[in-house]
Amino acid sequence: MKSSNRIIIEHISHNPHGKDASDKLNEEFVVLENEGTEKISLAGWTLTDETATGVRRHTYKFPQTVSLSSREKAYVHTGPGEDSFEEGKPSKWILHWGRHAFVWNNEGDTATLFDAKGNKVDSLQVVALKAT
């Protein structure tokens, strides 16, 4: 059986309920998951958003200590906070970008994950649901 090494962007929580306020920064987050069988270090990896013009993307760089075993997840919250690791089934990293402004556009956005060499690993686009 071939081992697969695959980190995916599983989910983007891009538009927290209610009015955009600074106390909601950590309700905006991206979830990564290791769908593979091998432990993968995210040291030097980056997560970016898409901008309309493609310039001045917001870039999050993963700490050297972060790695994901099979089925483990990493939650990257937009706001400030202490990074931590929670044991469980699955275990997960709780990471904080440390920003004081929202990153992900309410009307839709694209998250892209790059490895330490700058190769694109995965991307996920979200679009806003139109109210009817």
Backbone as ProteinMPNN parsed JSONL, in Angstrom:
{"seq_chain_A": "MKSSNRIIIEHISHNPHGKDASDKLNEEFVVLENEGTEKISLAGWTLTDETATGVRRHTYKFPQTVSLSSREKAYVHTGPGEDSFEEGKPSKWILHWGRHAFVWNNEGDTATLFDAKGNKVDSLQVVALKAT", "coords_chain_A": {"N_chain_A": [[0.846, -1.187, 0.0], [0.59, 2.145, -0.892], [1.949, 4.912, 0.766], [0.354, 7.951, 1.547], [1.006, 11.356, 1.454], [-0.628, 13.983, 2.437], [-1.787, 17.098, 2.984], [-4.675, 18.892, 3.527], [-6.797, 21.757, 2.922], [-9.431, 21.944, 4.832], [-11.634, 23.464, 5.651], [-12.992, 26.799, 5.675], [-13.802, 29.239, 7.884], [-15.149, 31.953, 7.154], [-16.869, 34.072, 7.577], [-17.952, 35.111, 10.334], [-20.912, 34.922, 12.377], [-23.1, 37.738, 12.812], [-22.177, 41.187, 13.446], [-19.1, 42.374, 12.108], [-16.63, 42.469, 14.39], [-13.927, 43.238, 16.637], [-13.806, 41.343, 18.692], [-14.57, 39.063, 17.472], [-12.593, 38.059, 15.91], [-11.238, 35.599, 16.273], [-13.195, 33.843, 15.617], [-13.069, 33.622, 13.017], [-11.486, 31.435, 10.945], [-9.226, 28.923, 9.575], [-9.208, 25.513, 8.692], [-6.933, 22.905, 8.632], [-6.138, 19.582, 7.533], [-4.431, 16.494, 7.984], [-4.593, 14.182, 5.664], [-3.143, 12.035, 5.031], [-0.937, 9.216, 5.733], [1.469, 9.541, 6.949], [3.433, 11.433, 9.329], [3.644, 14.926, 9.033], [5.707, 17.71, 8.872], [4.953, 21.118, 9.314], [6.654, 23.194, 9.331], [7.818, 26.258, 8.221], [5.908, 26.326, 6.232], [3.292, 28.1, 4.454], [0.228, 29.967, 4.579], [-2.063, 31.576, 2.569], [-4.291, 34.262, 1.599], [-6.563, 35.157, -1.059], [-6.389, 38.014, -3.036], [-8.268, 40.587, -4.675], [-6.715, 41.852, -6.581], [-4.447, 40.372, -6.485], [-2.173, 41.242, -5.303], [-0.268, 42.028, -2.33], [-1.033, 39.936, -0.529], [-2.349, 38.426, 2.424], [-0.272, 36.68, 4.59], [0.29, 33.793, 6.427], [2.707, 32.292, 8.397], [3.689, 29.108, 9.335], [4.628, 27.981, 12.609], [7.852, 26.582, 13.594], [7.503, 24.357, 15.206], [5.176, 23.004, 14.554], [3.572, 20.103, 13.488], [1.713, 17.621, 11.737], [0.205, 14.594, 12.469], [-1.276, 11.626, 11.021], [-4.624, 12.302, 10.273], [-4.718, 14.378, 12.115], [-5.505, 17.804, 12.931], [-5.18, 21.308, 12.137], [-6.074, 24.376, 13.365], [-6.214, 27.559, 12.218], [-6.533, 30.52, 13.567], [-7.621, 33.886, 13.012], [-7.192, 36.062, 14.795], [-5.364, 37.332, 17.76], [-3.644, 35.277, 20.245], [-2.704, 32.453, 22.35], [-0.758, 29.895, 20.997], [-1.523, 26.414, 20.894], [-1.57, 22.856, 21.619], [-3.87, 20.286, 21.424], [-4.55, 17.238, 22.809], [-6.356, 14.435, 21.58], [-9.01, 12.762, 19.807], [-9.549, 13.395, 16.726], [-6.234, 14.678, 17.516], [-5.37, 18.182, 17.798], [-3.963, 21.239, 16.567], [-4.153, 24.494, 17.836], [-3.867, 27.447, 16.47], [-2.724, 30.856, 16.171], [-2.945, 33.699, 14.195], [-2.519, 36.278, 14.927], [-3.465, 38.705, 14.06], [-5.083, 41.936, 13.886], [-7.19, 42.581, 12.399], [-9.715, 41.469, 10.126], [-9.124, 38.765, 7.819], [-10.241, 37.052, 5.882], [-12.475, 37.469, 3.224], [-15.859, 38.448, 3.494], [-17.585, 38.138, 1.35], [-16.587, 36.033, 0.0], [-13.665, 34.026, -0.62], [-10.321, 32.764, -1.228], [-8.29, 30.309, 0.12], [-4.9, 29.404, 0.175], [-2.445, 26.932, 0.44], [0.997, 26.556, 0.94], [3.994, 24.647, 0.682], [7.211, 24.427, 2.43], [9.027, 24.89, 0.407], [7.707, 26.497, -1.282], [5.917, 25.341, -2.998], [2.644, 24.831, -4.248], [0.275, 23.322, -2.22], [-2.428, 22.884, -1.58], [-5.673, 24.341, -2.203], [-8.588, 26.189, -1.299], [-11.724, 27.418, -2.083], [-14.175, 29.672, -0.956], [-17.515, 30.775, -1.206], [-19.83, 33.384, -0.73], [-23.093, 32.868, 0.523], [-25.985, 33.867, -1.074], [-28.536, 35.878, 0.235], [-31.989, 35.14, 0.148]], "CA_chain_A": [[0.0, 0.0, 0.0], [1.374, 3.368, -1.011], [1.607, 5.912, 1.784], [0.065, 9.234, 0.919], [1.277, 12.526, 2.275], [-1.531, 14.974, 1.893], [-2.422, 18.066, 3.877], [-5.726, 19.603, 2.79], [-7.564, 22.816, 3.58], [-10.727, 21.293, 4.98], [-12.743, 24.387, 5.893], [-12.706, 28.199, 5.99], [-14.876, 29.976, 8.548], [-14.763, 33.275, 6.645], [-17.835, 35.128, 7.871], [-18.617, 34.837, 11.609], [-22.25, 35.502, 12.507], [-23.192, 39.043, 13.456], [-21.379, 42.307, 12.958], [-17.65, 42.2, 12.218], [-16.094, 43.198, 15.538], [-12.623, 42.675, 16.997], [-13.934, 40.168, 19.557], [-14.933, 37.917, 16.628], [-11.451, 37.708, 15.053], [-10.886, 34.182, 16.367], [-14.276, 33.041, 15.036], [-12.645, 33.489, 11.629], [-10.368, 30.492, 10.99], [-9.059, 27.932, 8.517], [-8.889, 24.193, 9.247], [-6.141, 22.0, 7.798], [-6.133, 18.21, 8.027], [-3.516, 15.546, 7.348], [-5.353, 13.026, 5.164], [-2.197, 10.98, 4.717], [-0.589, 8.234, 6.759], [2.746, 9.932, 7.543], [3.487, 12.713, 10.034], [4.207, 15.951, 8.162], [6.069, 18.964, 9.529], [4.502, 22.313, 8.6], [7.669, 24.233, 9.543], [8.105, 27.039, 7.021], [4.773, 26.361, 5.31], [2.523, 29.339, 4.533], [-1.189, 29.999, 4.208], [-2.357, 32.921, 2.058], [-5.623, 34.515, 1.059], [-6.57, 35.692, -2.421], [-6.889, 39.385, -3.092], [-8.849, 40.851, -5.987], [-5.649, 42.236, -7.509], [-3.354, 39.41, -6.398], [-1.023, 41.824, -4.598], [-0.341, 42.2, -0.884], [-1.773, 38.871, 0.141], [-2.043, 38.163, 3.825], [0.466, 35.417, 4.654], [0.558, 33.213, 7.745], [3.81, 31.315, 8.341], [3.553, 28.142, 10.423], [5.785, 27.861, 13.507], [8.73, 25.416, 13.392], [7.097, 23.239, 16.061], [3.905, 22.405, 14.141], [3.511, 18.99, 12.55], [0.436, 16.919, 11.812], [0.15, 13.151, 12.235], [-2.451, 11.228, 10.263], [-5.947, 12.749, 10.753], [-4.66, 15.551, 12.987], [-5.951, 19.049, 12.305], [-4.646, 22.579, 12.622], [-7.013, 25.489, 13.243], [-5.482, 28.821, 12.181], [-7.45, 31.617, 13.887], [-7.114, 35.162, 12.532], [-6.814, 36.992, 15.863], [-4.268, 37.008, 18.675], [-3.875, 34.245, 21.253], [-1.608, 31.52, 22.599], [-0.809, 28.642, 20.236], [-1.546, 25.255, 21.782], [-1.843, 21.551, 21.019], [-4.839, 19.565, 22.237], [-4.63, 15.795, 22.573], [-7.733, 13.985, 21.396], [-9.232, 11.892, 18.654], [-8.115, 13.563, 16.504], [-5.546, 15.787, 18.177], [-5.382, 19.361, 16.936], [-3.249, 22.46, 16.893], [-4.919, 25.739, 17.839], [-2.86, 28.445, 16.121], [-3.237, 32.227, 16.067], [-2.249, 34.54, 13.235], [-2.128, 37.472, 15.664], [-3.897, 39.919, 13.349], [-6.1, 42.746, 14.553], [-8.198, 42.865, 11.376], [-10.149, 40.257, 9.443], [-8.365, 38.389, 6.626], [-11.061, 36.381, 4.877], [-13.547, 38.333, 2.742], [-17.202, 37.929, 3.745], [-18.271, 37.783, 0.096], [-15.922, 34.861, -0.568], [-12.214, 34.146, -0.627], [-9.616, 31.518, -1.506], [-7.114, 30.04, 0.946], [-3.936, 28.557, -0.525], [-1.405, 26.41, 1.315], [2.26, 26.295, 0.258], [4.994, 23.988, 1.523], [8.38, 25.249, 2.753], [9.738, 25.211, -0.836], [6.868, 27.394, -2.078], [5.025, 24.585, -3.884], [1.237, 24.849, -3.84], [-0.151, 22.026, -1.689], [-3.885, 22.801, -1.712], [-6.404, 25.601, -2.052], [-10.028, 26.021, -1.106], [-12.461, 28.658, -2.306], [-15.508, 29.764, -0.369], [-18.33, 31.859, -1.758], [-20.904, 33.777, 0.184], [-24.443, 32.485, 0.115], [-26.843, 35.033, -1.274], [-29.817, 35.826, 0.96], [-33.1, 35.178, -0.811]], "C_chain_A": [[0.885, 1.241, 0.0], [0.963, 4.34, 0.095], [1.342, 7.231, 1.075], [0.352, 10.332, 1.936], [0.431, 13.652, 1.726], [-2.143, 15.814, 3.006], [-3.459, 18.805, 3.037], [-6.253, 20.768, 3.623], [-8.986, 22.277, 3.626], [-11.88, 22.291, 5.039], [-12.213, 25.798, 6.109], [-13.947, 28.778, 6.654], [-14.592, 31.442, 8.268], [-15.702, 34.4, 7.036], [-18.576, 34.807, 9.163], [-19.97, 35.541, 11.673], [-22.191, 36.853, 13.201], [-22.276, 40.062, 12.807], [-19.89, 41.99, 13.115], [-17.138, 43.085, 13.353], [-14.826, 42.493, 15.987], [-12.728, 41.457, 17.907], [-14.343, 38.922, 18.773], [-13.77, 37.453, 15.752], [-11.123, 36.224, 15.097], [-12.034, 33.259, 15.981], [-14.044, 32.889, 13.535], [-11.415, 32.576, 11.648], [-10.375, 29.582, 9.774], [-8.667, 26.625, 9.187], [-8.103, 23.391, 8.209], [-6.244, 20.603, 8.382], [-5.105, 17.394, 7.258], [-4.338, 14.321, 6.956], [-4.453, 11.841, 4.88], [-1.922, 10.068, 5.9], [0.687, 8.61, 7.5], [2.611, 11.252, 8.288], [4.196, 13.723, 9.137], [4.481, 17.209, 8.972], [5.57, 20.129, 8.67], [5.484, 23.468, 8.786], [7.968, 24.943, 8.226], [6.993, 27.073, 5.999], [4.034, 27.686, 5.479], [1.093, 29.125, 4.052], [-1.474, 31.422, 3.755], [-3.817, 33.026, 1.661], [-5.463, 35.06, -0.353], [-7.051, 37.13, -2.324], [-7.381, 39.622, -4.503], [-7.755, 41.159, -7.009], [-4.484, 41.258, -7.493], [-2.125, 39.966, -5.691], [-1.313, 41.933, -3.102], [-1.251, 41.171, -0.211], [-1.409, 38.861, 1.614], [-1.363, 36.797, 3.867], [0.698, 35.017, 6.098], [1.673, 32.195, 7.569], [3.712, 30.416, 9.563], [4.807, 28.102, 11.283], [6.564, 26.567, 13.239], [8.218, 24.172, 14.115], [5.882, 22.477, 15.55], [4.105, 21.275, 13.139], [2.194, 18.263, 12.785], [0.631, 15.437, 11.53], [-1.117, 12.852, 11.453], [-3.735, 11.625, 10.99], [-5.908, 13.92, 11.728], [-5.031, 16.795, 12.196], [-5.196, 20.228, 12.892], [-5.688, 23.646, 12.332], [-6.198, 26.773, 13.298], [-6.494, 29.95, 12.355], [-6.811, 32.945, 13.487], [-6.533, 36.019, 13.654], [-5.654, 36.537, 16.722], [-4.652, 35.919, 19.668], [-2.644, 33.381, 21.409], [-1.79, 30.275, 21.739], [-0.78, 27.478, 21.213], [-1.824, 23.986, 20.981], [-2.77, 20.805, 21.956], [-4.856, 18.097, 21.834], [-6.09, 15.404, 22.41], [-7.814, 13.026, 20.235], [-10.096, 12.642, 17.655], [-7.54, 14.693, 17.363], [-5.554, 16.979, 17.233], [-4.5, 20.465, 17.491], [-4.238, 23.612, 16.854], [-3.88, 26.846, 17.647], [-3.506, 29.81, 15.949], [-2.331, 33.062, 15.172], [-1.772, 35.815, 13.926], [-2.524, 38.77, 14.983], [-4.971, 40.647, 14.152], [-7.15, 43.221, 13.554], [-8.53, 41.547, 10.68], [-9.322, 40.023, 8.179], [-9.304, 37.914, 5.527], [-12.263, 37.241, 4.516], [-14.908, 37.681, 2.954], [-17.892, 37.476, 2.468], [-17.631, 36.588, -0.593], [-14.423, 35.092, -0.667], [-11.616, 32.789, -0.992], [-8.404, 31.422, -0.592], [-6.207, 29.117, 0.143], [-2.811, 28.206, 0.435], [-0.175, 26.073, 0.479], [3.209, 25.59, 1.211], [6.213, 24.898, 1.694], [9.183, 25.642, 1.513], [8.923, 26.144, -1.727], [5.973, 26.682, -3.067], [3.602, 24.633, -3.348], [0.82, 23.443, -3.433], [-1.656, 21.833, -1.881], [-4.455, 24.204, -1.698], [-7.884, 25.28, -1.94], [-10.679, 27.38, -1.276], [-13.801, 28.575, -1.597], [-16.219, 30.934, -1.025], [-19.451, 32.144, -0.786], [-22.235, 33.304, -0.378], [-25.284, 33.754, 0.016], [-28.138, 34.851, -0.49], [-30.936, 35.935, -0.062], [-34.269, 35.914, -0.237]], "O_chain_A": [[1.812, 1.359, 0.801], [-0.225, 4.561, 0.327], [2.03, 7.579, 0.115], [-0.011, 10.239, 3.108], [0.736, 14.213, 0.674], [-2.9, 15.324, 3.844], [-3.145, 19.29, 1.95], [-6.169, 20.768, 4.851], [-9.658, 22.166, 2.601], [-12.972, 22.013, 4.544], [-11.125, 25.983, 6.654], [-15.022, 28.803, 6.054], [-13.889, 32.104, 9.032], [-15.37, 35.57, 6.848], [-19.693, 34.293, 9.123], [-20.152, 36.615, 11.1], [-21.346, 37.087, 14.065], [-21.683, 39.818, 11.756], [-19.47, 41.416, 14.119], [-17.211, 44.311, 13.272], [-14.658, 41.297, 15.752], [-11.832, 40.614, 17.901], [-14.451, 37.839, 19.348], [-13.941, 36.549, 14.934], [-10.765, 35.641, 14.073], [-11.884, 32.037, 16.007], [-14.738, 32.124, 12.865], [-10.414, 32.899, 12.288], [-11.364, 29.475, 9.049], [-7.885, 26.621, 10.138], [-8.539, 23.219, 7.07], [-6.419, 20.446, 9.59], [-4.926, 17.567, 6.053], [-4.729, 13.524, 7.809], [-4.932, 10.763, 4.529], [-2.589, 10.143, 6.932], [0.965, 8.061, 8.566], [1.782, 12.091, 7.934], [5.231, 13.412, 8.547], [3.602, 17.713, 9.672], [5.741, 20.128, 7.451], [5.171, 24.605, 8.433], [8.328, 24.305, 7.237], [7.106, 27.774, 4.993], [4.136, 28.325, 6.527], [0.8, 28.241, 3.246], [-1.163, 32.374, 4.471], [-4.49, 32.024, 1.418], [-4.356, 35.383, -0.784], [-8.01, 37.426, -1.611], [-6.959, 38.933, -5.432], [-7.861, 40.768, -8.171], [-3.627, 41.298, -8.375], [-1.143, 39.249, -5.497], [-2.469, 41.929, -2.679], [-2.128, 41.52, 0.579], [-0.302, 39.239, 1.999], [-1.84, 35.853, 3.236], [1.232, 35.79, 6.894], [1.598, 31.333, 6.693], [3.658, 30.899, 10.694], [5.921, 28.179, 10.765], [6.015, 25.591, 12.728], [8.477, 23.051, 13.676], [5.58, 21.4, 16.065], [4.72, 21.456, 12.088], [1.638, 18.286, 13.883], [1.157, 15.062, 10.483], [-1.943, 13.741, 11.247], [-3.911, 11.324, 12.171], [-6.962, 14.413, 12.131], [-4.895, 16.844, 10.973], [-4.649, 20.156, 13.993], [-6.131, 23.803, 11.195], [-5.557, 27.054, 14.31], [-7.218, 30.299, 11.423], [-5.597, 33.112, 13.608], [-5.484, 36.638, 13.474], [-5.035, 35.504, 16.464], [-5.834, 35.668, 19.905], [-1.658, 33.55, 20.691], [-2.859, 29.665, 21.749], [-0.1, 27.536, 22.237], [-2.254, 24.038, 19.829], [-2.494, 20.7, 23.151], [-5.136, 17.752, 20.686], [-6.965, 15.992, 23.045], [-6.797, 12.538, 19.744], [-11.319, 12.528, 17.737], [-8.271, 15.546, 17.865], [-5.722, 16.823, 16.024], [-4.317, 20.605, 18.7], [-5.065, 23.698, 15.947], [-3.107, 27.143, 18.558], [-4.689, 29.911, 15.622], [-1.117, 33.121, 15.367], [-0.74, 36.373, 13.555], [-1.975, 39.826, 15.297], [-5.667, 40.056, 14.978], [-7.906, 44.152, 13.832], [-7.714, 40.626, 10.656], [-8.873, 40.977, 7.543], [-9.178, 38.326, 4.374], [-12.991, 37.694, 5.399], [-15.097, 36.508, 2.634], [-18.692, 36.541, 2.49], [-18.085, 36.173, -1.659], [-13.971, 36.231, -0.783], [-12.329, 31.787, -1.055], [-7.587, 32.341, -0.534], [-6.672, 28.17, -0.491], [-2.291, 29.064, 1.149], [-0.271, 25.401, -0.548], [3.236, 25.889, 2.405], [6.242, 26.009, 1.165], [9.938, 26.614, 1.55], [9.382, 26.541, -2.798], [5.331, 27.328, -3.895], [3.377, 24.495, -2.146], [0.985, 22.491, -4.195], [-2.106, 20.762, -2.29], [-3.806, 25.144, -1.24], [-8.362, 24.25, -2.416], [-10.242, 28.369, -0.689], [-14.475, 27.546, -1.629], [-15.606, 31.949, -1.357], [-19.952, 31.247, -0.107], [-22.469, 33.336, -1.586], [-25.283, 34.594, 0.915], [-28.76, 33.79, -0.547], [-30.854, 36.714, -1.012], [-35.299, 36.049, -0.898]]}, "name": "protein", "num_of_chains": 1, "seq": "MKSSNRIIIEHISHNPHGKDASDKLNEEFVVLENEGTEKISLAGWTLTDETATGVRRHTYKFPQTVSLSSREKAYVHTGPGEDSFEEGKPSKWILHWGRHAFVWNNEGDTATLFDAKGNKVDSLQVVALKAT"}
